[in-house]
């Protein structure tokens, strides 16, 4: 996985966990969905 994907995924995961800790589950779920799309995009790009 290219470094740019890894960095973006790590940043989004950190945001998702922060929102979950703050009980902002809707925001955490939105980021989870972004992560899913990003990972799918990587698979289809390769």
Helices and strands as residue ranges (DSSP letters): H 3-21, H 25-45
